Amino acid sequence: MTLDKILLNEQVLICSIHGDSFMRRRLLDLGFIPGMFVKCVLVSPFHDPRAYQVAGNVIALRNIDAKNVEVSYENN
């Protein structure tokens, strides 16, 4: 499952990061690191972008970028 599919206030575990090297590096620099937990904390009126809490920060991502983050519900 990818990050853009989780619902508001759901917490998931980041499994892997996909995409081209630029997008992958950007997501890693923002704190979307495999093994970290991420939570959807805000959804805009048209559901794009969404804000996620990860590593103590709140980051807004467009759905097209959030599709590069593979997540799972395991270990919650």
PDB file of N, H, CA, C and O in Angstrom:
ATOM      1  N   MET A   1       0.851  -1.165   0.000  1.00  0.00           N
ATOM      2  CA  MET A   1       0.000   0.000   0.000  1.00  0.00           C
ATOM      3  C   MET A   1       0.908   1.243   0.000  1.00  0.00           C
ATOM      4  O   MET A   1       2.031   1.205   0.502  1.00  0.00           O
ATOM      5  N   THR A   2       0.407   2.325  -0.563  1.00  0.00           N
ATOM      6  H   THR A   2      -0.506   2.356  -0.971  1.00  0.00           H
ATOM      7  CA  THR A   2       1.196   3.554  -0.611  1.00  0.00           C
ATOM      8  C   THR A   2       0.605   4.617   0.322  1.00  0.00           C
ATOM      9  O   THR A   2      -0.556   4.537   0.722  1.00  0.00           O
ATOM     10  N   LEU A   3       1.423   5.601   0.652  1.00  0.00           N
ATOM     11  H   LEU A   3       2.366   5.666   0.327  1.00  0.00           H
ATOM     12  CA  LEU A   3       1.077   6.618   1.643  1.00  0.00           C
ATOM     13  C   LEU A   3      -0.179   7.407   1.271  1.00  0.00           C
ATOM     14  O   LEU A   3      -0.926   7.818   2.159  1.00  0.00           O
ATOM     15  N   ASP A   4      -0.423   7.623   0.001  1.00  0.00           N
ATOM     16  H   ASP A   4       0.184   7.289  -0.721  1.00  0.00           H
ATOM     17  CA  ASP A   4      -1.590   8.397  -0.421  1.00  0.00           C
ATOM     18  C   ASP A   4      -2.913   7.693  -0.126  1.00  0.00           C
ATOM     19  O   ASP A   4      -3.969   8.316  -0.233  1.00  0.00           O
ATOM     20  N   LYS A   5      -2.882   6.424   0.237  1.00  0.00           N
ATOM     21  H   LYS A   5      -2.024   5.918   0.324  1.00  0.00           H
ATOM     22  CA  LYS A   5      -4.102   5.639   0.481  1.00  0.00           C
ATOM     23  C   LYS A   5      -4.542   5.627   1.943  1.00  0.00           C
ATOM     24  O   LYS A   5      -5.654   5.187   2.238  1.00  0.00           O
ATOM     25  N   ILE A   6      -3.698   6.099   2.866  1.00  0.00           N
ATOM     26  H   ILE A   6      -2.796   6.456   2.626  1.00  0.00           H
ATOM     27  CA  ILE A   6      -4.097   6.029   4.279  1.00  0.00           C
ATOM     28  C   ILE A   6      -5.103   7.126   4.598  1.00  0.00           C
ATOM     29  O   ILE A   6      -5.150   8.160   3.932  1.00  0.00           O
ATOM     30  N   LEU A   7      -5.901   6.883   5.620  1.00  0.00           N
ATOM     31  H   LEU A   7      -5.863   6.042   6.161  1.00  0.00           H
ATOM     32  CA  LEU A   7      -6.943   7.811   6.025  1.00  0.00           C
ATOM     33  C   LEU A   7      -6.430   8.764   7.106  1.00  0.00           C
ATOM     34  O   LEU A   7      -5.372   8.543   7.695  1.00  0.00           O
ATOM     35  N   LEU A   8      -7.181   9.799   7.349  1.00  0.00           N
ATOM     36  H   LEU A   8      -8.041   9.978   6.871  1.00  0.00           H
ATOM     37  CA  LEU A   8      -6.849  10.785   8.374  1.00  0.00           C
ATOM     38  C   LEU A   8      -6.671  10.108   9.730  1.00  0.00           C
ATOM     39  O   LEU A   8      -7.483   9.268  10.115  1.00  0.00           O
ATOM     40  N   ASN A   9      -5.628  10.465  10.444  1.00  0.00           N
ATOM     41  H   ASN A   9      -4.968  11.148  10.131  1.00  0.00           H
ATOM     42  CA  ASN A   9      -5.268   9.955  11.776  1.00  0.00           C
ATOM     43  C   ASN A   9      -4.797   8.505  11.794  1.00  0.00           C
ATOM     44  O   ASN A   9      -4.644   7.937  12.875  1.00  0.00           O
ATOM     45  N   GLU A  10      -4.564   7.890  10.650  1.00  0.00           N
ATOM     46  H   GLU A  10      -4.689   8.351   9.772  1.00  0.00           H
ATOM     47  CA  GLU A  10      -3.993   6.547  10.622  1.00  0.00           C
ATOM     48  C   GLU A  10      -2.480   6.642  10.704  1.00  0.00           C
ATOM     49  O   GLU A  10      -1.867   7.525  10.104  1.00  0.00           O
ATOM     50  N   GLN A  11      -1.888   5.729  11.448  1.00  0.00           N
ATOM     51  H   GLN A  11      -2.386   5.012  11.935  1.00  0.00           H
ATOM     52  CA  GLN A  11      -0.434   5.663  11.566  1.00  0.00           C
ATOM     53  C   GLN A  11       0.050   4.379  10.912  1.00  0.00           C
ATOM     54  O   GLN A  11      -0.505   3.305  11.145  1.00  0.00           O
ATOM     55  N   VAL A  12       1.088   4.496  10.092  1.00  0.00           N
ATOM     56  H   VAL A  12       1.539   5.369   9.903  1.00  0.00           H
ATOM     57  CA  VAL A  12       1.628   3.351   9.369  1.00  0.00           C
ATOM     58  C   VAL A  12       3.149   3.364   9.445  1.00  0.00           C
ATOM     59  O   VAL A  12       3.762   4.358   9.834  1.00  0.00           O
ATOM     60  N   LEU A  13       3.734   2.253   9.071  1.00  0.00           N
ATOM     61  H   LEU A  13       3.236   1.445   8.755  1.00  0.00           H
ATOM     62  CA  LEU A  13       5.180   2.090   9.056  1.00  0.00           C
ATOM     63  C   LEU A  13       5.682   2.233   7.627  1.00  0.00           C
ATOM     64  O   LEU A  13       5.125   1.623   6.715  1.00  0.00           O
ATOM     65  N   ILE A  14       6.721   3.028   7.420  1.00  0.00           N
ATOM     66  H   ILE A  14       7.174   3.523   8.161  1.00  0.00           H
ATOM     67  CA  ILE A  14       7.297   3.194   6.086  1.00  0.00           C
ATOM     68  C   ILE A  14       8.134   1.962   5.759  1.00  0.00           C
ATOM     69  O   ILE A  14       9.038   1.596   6.510  1.00  0.00           O
ATOM     70  N   CYS A  15       7.824   1.329   4.633  1.00  0.00           N
ATOM     71  H   CYS A  15       7.089   1.626   4.023  1.00  0.00           H
ATOM     72  CA  CYS A  15       8.542   0.121   4.205  1.00  0.00           C
ATOM     73  C   CYS A  15       9.662   0.449   3.215  1.00  0.00           C
ATOM     74  O   CYS A  15      10.786  -0.031   3.366  1.00  0.00           O
ATOM     75  N   SER A  16       9.357   1.263   2.207  1.00  0.00           N
ATOM     76  H   SER A  16       8.444   1.653   2.085  1.00  0.00           H
ATOM     77  CA  SER A  16      10.363   1.602   1.205  1.00  0.00           C
ATOM     78  C   SER A  16       9.968   2.875   0.469  1.00  0.00           C
ATOM     79  O   SER A  16       8.817   3.309   0.519  1.00  0.00           O
ATOM     80  N   ILE A  17      10.941   3.459  -0.213  1.00  0.00           N
ATOM     81  H   ILE A  17      11.876   3.106  -0.254  1.00  0.00           H
ATOM     82  CA  ILE A  17      10.749   4.679  -0.991  1.00  0.00           C
ATOM     83  C   ILE A  17      11.067   4.352  -2.438  1.00  0.00           C
ATOM     84  O   ILE A  17      12.092   3.740  -2.735  1.00  0.00           O
ATOM     85  N   HIS A  18      10.176   4.765  -3.344  1.00  0.00           N
ATOM     86  H   HIS A  18       9.342   5.262  -3.103  1.00  0.00           H
ATOM     87  CA  HIS A  18      10.361   4.520  -4.778  1.00  0.00           C
ATOM     88  C   HIS A  18      10.478   5.852  -5.511  1.00  0.00           C
ATOM     89  O   HIS A  18      10.496   6.912  -4.887  1.00  0.00           O
ATOM     90  N   GLY A  19      10.554   5.790  -6.823  1.00  0.00           N
ATOM     91  H   GLY A  19      10.539   4.928  -7.330  1.00  0.00           H
ATOM     92  CA  GLY A  19      10.616   7.001  -7.636  1.00  0.00           C
ATOM     93  C   GLY A  19      12.006   7.233  -8.188  1.00  0.00           C
ATOM     94  O   GLY A  19      12.933   6.468  -7.922  1.00  0.00           O
ATOM     95  N   ASP A  20      12.139   8.308  -8.964  1.00  0.00           N
ATOM     96  H   ASP A  20      11.386   8.929  -9.179  1.00  0.00           H
ATOM     97  CA  ASP A  20      13.455   8.631  -9.528  1.00  0.00           C
ATOM     98  C   ASP A  20      14.396   9.079  -8.412  1.00  0.00           C
ATOM     99  O   ASP A  20      13.961   9.318  -7.286  1.00  0.00           O
ATOM    100  N   SER A  21      15.654   9.190  -8.723  1.00  0.00           N
ATOM    101  H   SER A  21      16.007   8.996  -9.638  1.00  0.00           H
ATOM    102  CA  SER A  21      16.655   9.472  -7.683  1.00  0.00           C
ATOM    103  C   SER A  21      16.413  10.816  -6.999  1.00  0.00           C
ATOM    104  O   SER A  21      16.651  10.941  -5.798  1.00  0.00           O
ATOM    105  N   PHE A  22      15.944  11.823  -7.739  1.00  0.00           N
ATOM    106  H   PHE A  22      15.751  11.722  -8.715  1.00  0.00           H
ATOM    107  CA  PHE A  22      15.685  13.133  -7.145  1.00  0.00           C
ATOM    108  C   PHE A  22      14.548  13.051  -6.129  1.00  0.00           C
ATOM    109  O   PHE A  22      14.678  13.549  -5.011  1.00  0.00           O
ATOM    110  N   MET A  23      13.436  12.425  -6.511  1.00  0.00           N
ATOM    111  H   MET A  23      13.330  12.020  -7.420  1.00  0.00           H
ATOM    112  CA  MET A  23      12.283  12.326  -5.606  1.00  0.00           C
ATOM    113  C   MET A  23      12.624  11.460  -4.401  1.00  0.00           C
ATOM    114  O   MET A  23      12.253  11.783  -3.273  1.00  0.00           O
ATOM    115  N   ARG A  24      13.323  10.371  -4.638  1.00  0.00           N
ATOM    116  H   ARG A  24      13.625  10.108  -5.554  1.00  0.00           H
ATOM    117  CA  ARG A  24      13.726   9.488  -3.544  1.00  0.00           C
ATOM    118  C   ARG A  24      14.586  10.242  -2.528  1.00  0.00           C
ATOM    119  O   ARG A  24      14.351  10.142  -1.324  1.00  0.00           O
ATOM    120  N   ARG A  25      15.569  10.987  -2.999  1.00  0.00           N
ATOM    121  H   ARG A  25      15.760  11.069  -3.977  1.00  0.00           H
ATOM    122  CA  ARG A  25      16.452  11.761  -2.121  1.00  0.00           C
ATOM    123  C   ARG A  25      15.665  12.822  -1.360  1.00  0.00           C
ATOM    124  O   ARG A  25      15.899  13.037  -0.171  1.00  0.00           O
ATOM    125  N   ARG A  26      14.728  13.489  -2.044  1.00  0.00           N
ATOM    126  H   ARG A  26      14.537  13.314  -3.010  1.00  0.00           H
ATOM    127  CA  ARG A  26      13.927  14.531  -1.407  1.00  0.00           C
ATOM    128  C   ARG A  26      13.080  13.956  -0.278  1.00  0.00           C
ATOM    129  O   ARG A  26      13.026  14.529   0.810  1.00  0.00           O
ATOM    130  N   LEU A  27      12.420  12.827  -0.529  1.00  0.00           N
ATOM    131  H   LEU A  27      12.464  12.361  -1.413  1.00  0.00           H
ATOM    132  CA  LEU A  27      11.589  12.201   0.498  1.00  0.00           C
ATOM    133  C   LEU A  27      12.434  11.750   1.691  1.00  0.00           C
ATOM    134  O   LEU A  27      12.023  11.917   2.840  1.00  0.00           O
ATOM    135  N   LEU A  28      13.591  11.189   1.429  1.00  0.00           N
ATOM    136  H   LEU A  28      13.925  11.053   0.496  1.00  0.00           H
ATOM    137  CA  LEU A  28      14.481  10.772   2.513  1.00  0.00           C
ATOM    138  C   LEU A  28      14.945  11.975   3.326  1.00  0.00           C
ATOM    139  O   LEU A  28      14.999  11.909   4.555  1.00  0.00           O
ATOM    140  N   ASP A  29      15.280  13.069   2.655  1.00  0.00           N
ATOM    141  H   ASP A  29      15.236  13.122   1.658  1.00  0.00           H
ATOM    142  CA  ASP A  29      15.716  14.290   3.354  1.00  0.00           C
ATOM    143  C   ASP A  29      14.602  14.886   4.212  1.00  0.00           C
ATOM    144  O   ASP A  29      14.876  15.507   5.239  1.00  0.00           O
ATOM    145  N   LEU A  30      13.351  14.702   3.797  1.00  0.00           N
ATOM    146  H   LEU A  30      13.129  14.198   2.963  1.00  0.00           H
ATOM    147  CA  LEU A  30      12.217  15.214   4.564  1.00  0.00           C
ATOM    148  C   LEU A  30      11.892  14.345   5.778  1.00  0.00           C
ATOM    149  O   LEU A  30      11.093  14.740   6.627  1.00  0.00           O
ATOM    150  N   GLY A  31      12.507  13.163   5.866  1.00  0.00           N
ATOM    151  H   GLY A  31      13.157  12.842   5.177  1.00  0.00           H
ATOM    152  CA  GLY A  31      12.292  12.298   7.018  1.00  0.00           C
ATOM    153  C   GLY A  31      11.496  11.039   6.737  1.00  0.00           C
ATOM    154  O   GLY A  31      11.223  10.264   7.654  1.00  0.00           O
ATOM    155  N   PHE A  32      11.119  10.822   5.491  1.00  0.00           N
ATOM    156  H   PHE A  32      11.340  11.452   4.746  1.00  0.00           H
ATOM    157  CA  PHE A  32      10.379   9.615   5.119  1.00  0.00           C
ATOM    158  C   PHE A  32      11.382   8.477   4.922  1.00  0.00           C
ATOM    159  O   PHE A  32      11.758   8.148   3.797  1.00  0.00           O
ATOM    160  N   ILE A  33      11.802   7.892   6.028  1.00  0.00           N
ATOM    161  H   ILE A  33      11.497   8.160   6.942  1.00  0.00           H
ATOM    162  CA  ILE A  33      12.858   6.884   6.058  1.00  0.00           C
ATOM    163  C   ILE A  33      12.241   5.533   6.404  1.00  0.00           C
ATOM    164  O   ILE A  33      11.458   5.438   7.349  1.00  0.00           O
ATOM    165  N   PRO A  34      12.586   4.484   5.650  1.00  0.00           N
ATOM    166  CA  PRO A  34      12.066   3.153   5.980  1.00  0.00           C
ATOM    167  C   PRO A  34      12.328   2.810   7.447  1.00  0.00           C
ATOM    168  O   PRO A  34      13.422   3.025   7.969  1.00  0.00           O
ATOM    169  N   GLY A  35      11.289   2.270   8.098  1.00  0.00           N
ATOM    170  H   GLY A  35      10.400   2.095   7.674  1.00  0.00           H
ATOM    171  CA  GLY A  35      11.379   1.932   9.509  1.00  0.00           C
ATOM    172  C   GLY A  35      10.757   2.974  10.424  1.00  0.00           C
ATOM    173  O   GLY A  35      10.542   2.705  11.606  1.00  0.00           O
ATOM    174  N   MET A  36      10.464   4.158   9.899  1.00  0.00           N
ATOM    175  H   MET A  36      10.639   4.376   8.939  1.00  0.00           H
ATOM    176  CA  MET A  36       9.844   5.231  10.684  1.00  0.00           C
ATOM    177  C   MET A  36       8.326   5.132  10.579  1.00  0.00           C
ATOM    178  O   MET A  36       7.797   4.625   9.590  1.00  0.00           O
ATOM    179  N   PHE A  37       7.629   5.621  11.605  1.00  0.00           N
ATOM    180  H   PHE A  37       8.059   6.033  12.408  1.00  0.00           H
ATOM    181  CA  PHE A  37       6.179   5.697  11.566  1.00  0.00           C
ATOM    182  C   PHE A  37       5.763   7.048  11.002  1.00  0.00           C
ATOM    183  O   PHE A  37       6.425   8.060  11.236  1.00  0.00           O
ATOM    184  N   VAL A  38       4.669   7.057  10.265  1.00  0.00           N
ATOM    185  H   VAL A  38       4.131   6.235  10.075  1.00  0.00           H
ATOM    186  CA  VAL A  38       4.124   8.278   9.689  1.00  0.00           C
ATOM    187  C   VAL A  38       2.611   8.273   9.923  1.00  0.00           C
ATOM    188  O   VAL A  38       1.957   7.231   9.887  1.00  0.00           O
ATOM    189  N   LYS A  39       2.081   9.472  10.162  1.00  0.00           N
ATOM    190  H   LYS A  39       2.611  10.319  10.191  1.00  0.00           H
ATOM    191  CA  LYS A  39       0.645   9.610  10.448  1.00  0.00           C
ATOM    192  C   LYS A  39       0.068  10.722   9.589  1.00  0.00           C
ATOM    193  O   LYS A  39       0.674  11.785   9.459  1.00  0.00           O
ATOM    194  N   CYS A  40      -1.096  10.485   9.003  1.00  0.00           N
ATOM    195  H   CYS A  40      -1.589   9.621   9.109  1.00  0.00           H
ATOM    196  CA  CYS A  40      -1.797  11.522   8.245  1.00  0.00           C
ATOM    197  C   CYS A  40      -2.507  12.424   9.250  1.00  0.00           C
ATOM    198  O   CYS A  40      -3.369  11.958   9.995  1.00  0.00           O
ATOM    199  N   VAL A  41      -2.155  13.717   9.279  1.00  0.00           N
ATOM    200  H   VAL A  41      -1.455  14.096   8.673  1.00  0.00           H
ATOM    201  CA  VAL A  41      -2.713  14.621  10.274  1.00  0.00           C
ATOM    202  C   VAL A  41      -3.643  15.693   9.692  1.00  0.00           C
ATOM    203  O   VAL A  41      -4.353  16.364  10.441  1.00  0.00           O
ATOM    204  N   LEU A  42      -3.643  15.858   8.377  1.00  0.00           N
ATOM    205  H   LEU A  42      -3.066  15.313   7.769  1.00  0.00           H
ATOM    206  CA  LEU A  42      -4.496  16.873   7.760  1.00  0.00           C
ATOM    207  C   LEU A  42      -4.757  16.510   6.308  1.00  0.00           C
ATOM    208  O   LEU A  42      -3.845  16.115   5.581  1.00  0.00           O
ATOM    209  N   VAL A  43      -6.004  16.648   5.895  1.00  0.00           N
ATOM    210  H   VAL A  43      -6.745  16.969   6.485  1.00  0.00           H
ATOM    211  CA  VAL A  43      -6.382  16.414   4.504  1.00  0.00           C
ATOM    212  C   VAL A  43      -7.011  17.691   3.978  1.00  0.00           C
ATOM    213  O   VAL A  43      -7.929  18.229   4.598  1.00  0.00           O
ATOM    214  N   SER A  44      -6.534  18.183   2.850  1.00  0.00           N
ATOM    215  H   SER A  44      -5.789  17.746   2.347  1.00  0.00           H
ATOM    216  CA  SER A  44      -7.087  19.411   2.277  1.00  0.00           C
ATOM    217  C   SER A  44      -8.493  19.155   1.737  1.00  0.00           C
ATOM    218  O   SER A  44      -8.880  18.000   1.563  1.00  0.00           O
ATOM    219  N   PRO A  45      -9.260  20.203   1.470  1.00  0.00           N
ATOM    220  CA  PRO A  45     -10.642  20.033   1.018  1.00  0.00           C
ATOM    221  C   PRO A  45     -10.804  19.150  -0.227  1.00  0.00           C
ATOM    222  O   PRO A  45     -11.797  18.433  -0.347  1.00  0.00           O
ATOM    223  N   PHE A  46      -9.854  19.197  -1.139  1.00  0.00           N
ATOM    224  H   PHE A  46      -9.047  19.780  -1.042  1.00  0.00           H
ATOM    225  CA  PHE A  46      -9.937  18.370  -2.344  1.00  0.00           C
ATOM    226  C   PHE A  46      -9.063  17.126  -2.243  1.00  0.00           C
ATOM    227  O   PHE A  46      -8.790  16.472  -3.250  1.00  0.00           O
ATOM    228  N   HIS A  47      -8.622  16.797  -1.025  1.00  0.00           N
ATOM    229  H   HIS A  47      -8.843  17.329  -0.208  1.00  0.00           H
ATOM    230  CA  HIS A  47      -7.820  15.596  -0.724  1.00  0.00           C
ATOM    231  C   HIS A  47      -6.431  15.605  -1.356  1.00  0.00           C
ATOM    232  O   HIS A  47      -5.793  14.556  -1.441  1.00  0.00           O
ATOM    233  N   ASP A  48      -5.959  16.741  -1.792  1.00  0.00           N
ATOM    234  H   ASP A  48      -6.477  17.593  -1.723  1.00  0.00           H
ATOM    235  CA  ASP A  48      -4.610  16.838  -2.351  1.00  0.00           C
ATOM    236  C   ASP A  48      -4.154  18.277  -2.216  1.00  0.00           C
ATOM    237  O   ASP A  48      -4.763  19.145  -2.840  1.00  0.00           O
ATOM    238  N   PRO A  49      -3.120  18.590  -1.442  1.00  0.00           N
ATOM    239  CA  PRO A  49      -2.200  17.679  -0.743  1.00  0.00           C
ATOM    240  C   PRO A  49      -2.743  17.240   0.617  1.00  0.00           C
ATOM    241  O   PRO A  49      -3.818  17.652   1.053  1.00  0.00           O
ATOM    242  N   ARG A  50      -1.961  16.398   1.257  1.00  0.00           N
ATOM    243  H   ARG A  50      -1.088  16.063   0.903  1.00  0.00           H
ATOM    244  CA  ARG A  50      -2.229  15.945   2.616  1.00  0.00           C
ATOM    245  C   ARG A  50      -0.998  16.243   3.460  1.00  0.00           C
ATOM    246  O   ARG A  50       0.117  16.320   2.942  1.00  0.00           O
ATOM    247  N   ALA A  51      -1.205  16.410   4.760  1.00  0.00           N
ATOM    248  H   ALA A  51      -2.110  16.347   5.180  1.00  0.00           H
ATOM    249  CA  ALA A  51      -0.077  16.667   5.662  1.00  0.00           C
ATOM    250  C   ALA A  51       0.173  15.414   6.494  1.00  0.00           C
ATOM    251  O   ALA A  51      -0.761  14.784   6.991  1.00  0.00           O
ATOM    252  N   TYR A  52       1.439  15.067   6.635  1.00  0.00           N
ATOM    253  H   TYR A  52       2.198  15.578   6.231  1.00  0.00           H
ATOM    254  CA  TYR A  52       1.856  13.871   7.363  1.00  0.00           C
ATOM    255  C   TYR A  52       2.829  14.254   8.458  1.00  0.00           C
ATOM    256  O   TYR A  52       3.684  15.120   8.270  1.00  0.00           O
ATOM    257  N   GLN A  53       2.695  13.602   9.605  1.00  0.00           N
ATOM    258  H   GLN A  53       2.000  12.899   9.757  1.00  0.00           H
ATOM    259  CA  GLN A  53       3.641  13.802  10.695  1.00  0.00           C
ATOM    260  C   GLN A  53       4.649  12.664  10.644  1.00  0.00           C
ATOM    261  O   GLN A  53       4.286  11.490  10.724  1.00  0.00           O
ATOM    262  N   VAL A  54       5.922  13.028  10.510  1.00  0.00           N
ATOM    263  H   VAL A  54       6.218  13.981  10.446  1.00  0.00           H
ATOM    264  CA  VAL A  54       6.991  12.044  10.460  1.00  0.00           C
ATOM    265  C   VAL A  54       8.227  12.661  11.107  1.00  0.00           C
ATOM    266  O   VAL A  54       8.562  13.817  10.846  1.00  0.00           O
ATOM    267  N   ALA A  55       8.888  11.901  11.936  1.00  0.00           N
ATOM    268  H   ALA A  55       8.616  10.963  12.149  1.00  0.00           H
ATOM    269  CA  ALA A  55      10.121  12.347  12.600  1.00  0.00           C
ATOM    270  C   ALA A  55       9.941  13.681  13.323  1.00  0.00           C
ATOM    271  O   ALA A  55      10.850  14.512  13.327  1.00  0.00           O
ATOM    272  N   GLY A  56       8.772  13.890  13.936  1.00  0.00           N
ATOM    273  H   GLY A  56       8.034  13.215  13.934  1.00  0.00           H
ATOM    274  CA  GLY A  56       8.535  15.110  14.705  1.00  0.00           C
ATOM    275  C   GLY A  56       8.193  16.335  13.879  1.00  0.00           C
ATOM    276  O   GLY A  56       8.060  17.428  14.429  1.00  0.00           O
ATOM    277  N   ASN A  57       8.048  16.178  12.577  1.00  0.00           N
ATOM    278  H   ASN A  57       8.156  15.290  12.130  1.00  0.00           H
ATOM    279  CA  ASN A  57       7.720  17.289  11.683  1.00  0.00           C
ATOM    280  C   ASN A  57       6.410  17.013  10.974  1.00  0.00           C
ATOM    281  O   ASN A  57       6.005  15.860  10.833  1.00  0.00           O
ATOM    282  N   VAL A  58       5.749  18.067  10.527  1.00  0.00           N
ATOM    283  H   VAL A  58       6.078  19.004  10.641  1.00  0.00           H
ATOM    284  CA  VAL A  58       4.557  17.925   9.698  1.00  0.00           C
ATOM    285  C   VAL A  58       4.927  18.385   8.292  1.00  0.00           C
ATOM    286  O   VAL A  58       5.351  19.522   8.084  1.00  0.00           O
ATOM    287  N   ILE A  59       4.756  17.478   7.332  1.00  0.00           N
ATOM    288  H   ILE A  59       4.412  16.555   7.500  1.00  0.00           H
ATOM    289  CA  ILE A  59       5.158  17.724   5.946  1.00  0.00           C
ATOM    290  C   ILE A  59       3.943  17.550   5.041  1.00  0.00           C
ATOM    291  O   ILE A  59       3.236  16.547   5.146  1.00  0.00           O
ATOM    292  N   ALA A  60       3.691  18.509   4.155  1.00  0.00           N
ATOM    293  H   ALA A  60       4.266  19.323   4.070  1.00  0.00           H
ATOM    294  CA  ALA A  60       2.610  18.391   3.180  1.00  0.00           C
ATOM    295  C   ALA A  60       3.175  17.762   1.905  1.00  0.00           C
ATOM    296  O   ALA A  60       4.207  18.188   1.386  1.00  0.00           O
ATOM    297  N   LEU A  61       2.479  16.747   1.419  1.00  0.00           N
ATOM    298  H   LEU A  61       1.641  16.400   1.841  1.00  0.00           H
ATOM    299  CA  LEU A  61       2.888  16.071   0.184  1.00  0.00           C
ATOM    300  C   LEU A  61       1.704  15.980  -0.766  1.00  0.00           C
ATOM    301  O   LEU A  61       0.574  15.726  -0.350  1.00  0.00           O
ATOM    302  N   ARG A  62       1.977  16.191  -2.037  1.00  0.00           N
ATOM    303  H   ARG A  62       2.895  16.397  -2.375  1.00  0.00           H
ATOM    304  CA  ARG A  62       0.955  15.927  -3.047  1.00  0.00           C
ATOM    305  C   ARG A  62       0.772  14.417  -3.152  1.00  0.00           C
ATOM    306  O   ARG A  62       1.697  13.658  -2.863  1.00  0.00           O
ATOM    307  N   ASN A  63      -0.400  13.983  -3.558  1.00  0.00           N
ATOM    308  H   ASN A  63      -1.151  14.600  -3.793  1.00  0.00           H
ATOM    309  CA  ASN A  63      -0.668  12.553  -3.682  1.00  0.00           C
ATOM    310  C   ASN A  63       0.273  11.874  -4.676  1.00  0.00           C
ATOM    311  O   ASN A  63       0.673  10.729  -4.466  1.00  0.00           O
ATOM    312  N   ILE A  64       0.625  12.567  -5.746  1.00  0.00           N
ATOM    313  H   ILE A  64       0.300  13.497  -5.916  1.00  0.00           H
ATOM    314  CA  ILE A  64       1.522  11.977  -6.743  1.00  0.00           C
ATOM    315  C   ILE A  64       2.896  11.678  -6.137  1.00  0.00           C
ATOM    316  O   ILE A  64       3.566  10.733  -6.555  1.00  0.00           O
ATOM    317  N   ASP A  65       3.318  12.483  -5.151  1.00  0.00           N
ATOM    318  H   ASP A  65       2.774  13.250  -4.811  1.00  0.00           H
ATOM    319  CA  ASP A  65       4.591  12.237  -4.472  1.00  0.00           C
ATOM    320  C   ASP A  65       4.431  11.190  -3.377  1.00  0.00           C
ATOM    321  O   ASP A  65       5.332  10.381  -3.156  1.00  0.00           O
ATOM    322  N   ALA A  66       3.289  11.200  -2.689  1.00  0.00           N
ATOM    323  H   ALA A  66       2.557  11.857  -2.868  1.00  0.00           H
ATOM    324  CA  ALA A  66       3.036  10.230  -1.623  1.00  0.00           C
ATOM    325  C   ALA A  66       2.939   8.807  -2.163  1.00  0.00           C
ATOM    326  O   ALA A  66       3.136   7.849  -1.416  1.00  0.00           O
ATOM    327  N   LYS A  67       2.641   8.661  -3.448  1.00  0.00           N
ATOM    328  H   LYS A  67       2.481   9.439  -4.054  1.00  0.00           H
ATOM    329  CA  LYS A  67       2.572   7.329  -4.064  1.00  0.00           C
ATOM    330  C   LYS A  67       3.938   6.657  -4.111  1.00  0.00           C
ATOM    331  O   LYS A  67       4.019   5.449  -4.336  1.00  0.00           O
ATOM    332  N   ASN A  68       5.006   7.408  -3.906  1.00  0.00           N
ATOM    333  H   ASN A  68       4.941   8.389  -3.724  1.00  0.00           H
ATOM    334  CA  ASN A  68       6.362   6.851  -3.911  1.00  0.00           C
ATOM    335  C   ASN A  68       6.765   6.249  -2.569  1.00  0.00           C
ATOM    336  O   ASN A  68       7.840   5.661  -2.450  1.00  0.00           O
ATOM    337  N   VAL A  69       5.907   6.395  -1.557  1.00  0.00           N
ATOM    338  H   VAL A  69       5.034   6.873  -1.654  1.00  0.00           H
ATOM    339  CA  VAL A  69       6.218   5.893  -0.217  1.00  0.00           C
ATOM    340  C   VAL A  69       5.360   4.663   0.053  1.00  0.00           C
ATOM    341  O   VAL A  69       4.141   4.765   0.194  1.00  0.00           O
ATOM    342  N   GLU A  70       5.996   3.516   0.121  1.00  0.00           N
ATOM    343  H   GLU A  70       6.986   3.433   0.007  1.00  0.00           H
ATOM    344  CA  GLU A  70       5.276   2.267   0.420  1.00  0.00           C
ATOM    345  C   GLU A  70       5.210   2.076   1.929  1.00  0.00           C
ATOM    346  O   GLU A  70       6.216   2.198   2.628  1.00  0.00           O
ATOM    347  N   VAL A  71       4.008   1.775   2.422  1.00  0.00           N
ATOM    348  H   VAL A  71       3.191   1.676   1.854  1.00  0.00           H
ATOM    349  CA  VAL A  71       3.770   1.663   3.863  1.00  0.00           C
ATOM    350  C   VAL A  71       2.999   0.388   4.181  1.00  0.00           C
ATOM    351  O   VAL A  71       2.438  -0.261   3.297  1.00  0.00           O
ATOM    352  N   SER A  72       2.986   0.046   5.483  1.00  0.00           N
ATOM    353  H   SER A  72       3.441   0.573   6.201  1.00  0.00           H
ATOM    354  CA  SER A  72       2.176  -1.091   5.940  1.00  0.00           C
ATOM    355  C   SER A  72       1.652  -0.797   7.334  1.00  0.00           C
ATOM    356  O   SER A  72       2.162   0.081   8.031  1.00  0.00           O
ATOM    357  N   TYR A  73       0.632  -1.536   7.731  1.00  0.00           N
ATOM    358  H   TYR A  73       0.218  -2.249   7.165  1.00  0.00           H
ATOM    359  CA  TYR A  73       0.042  -1.400   9.060  1.00  0.00           C
ATOM    360  C   TYR A  73       0.746  -2.256  10.087  1.00  0.00           C
ATOM    361  O   TYR A  73       0.379  -2.211  11.261  1.00  0.00           O
ATOM    362  N   GLU A  74       1.729  -3.024   9.704  1.00  0.00           N
ATOM    363  H   GLU A  74       2.028  -3.060   8.750  1.00  0.00           H
ATOM    364  CA  GLU A  74       2.424  -3.941  10.621  1.00  0.00           C
ATOM    365  C   GLU A  74       3.125  -3.165  11.729  1.00  0.00           C
ATOM    366  O   GLU A  74       3.584  -2.039  11.537  1.00  0.00           O
ATOM    367  N   ASN A  75       3.193  -3.802  12.890  1.00  0.00           N
ATOM    368  H   ASN A  75       2.820  -4.717  13.046  1.00  0.00           H
ATOM    369  CA  ASN A  75       3.916  -3.270  14.050  1.00  0.00           C
ATOM    370  C   ASN A  75       3.369  -1.979  14.599  1.00  0.00           C
ATOM    371  O   ASN A  75       4.116  -1.217  15.214  1.00  0.00           O
ATOM    372  N   ASN A  76       2.068  -1.694  14.399  1.00  0.00           N
ATOM    373  H   ASN A  76       1.461  -2.313  13.900  1.00  0.00           H
ATOM    374  CA  ASN A  76       1.462  -0.477  14.975  1.00  0.00           C
ATOM    375  C   ASN A  76       1.021  -0.737  16.379  1.00  0.00           C
ATOM    376  O   ASN A  76       0.488   0.158  17.035  1.00  0.00           O
TER     377      ASN A  76
END
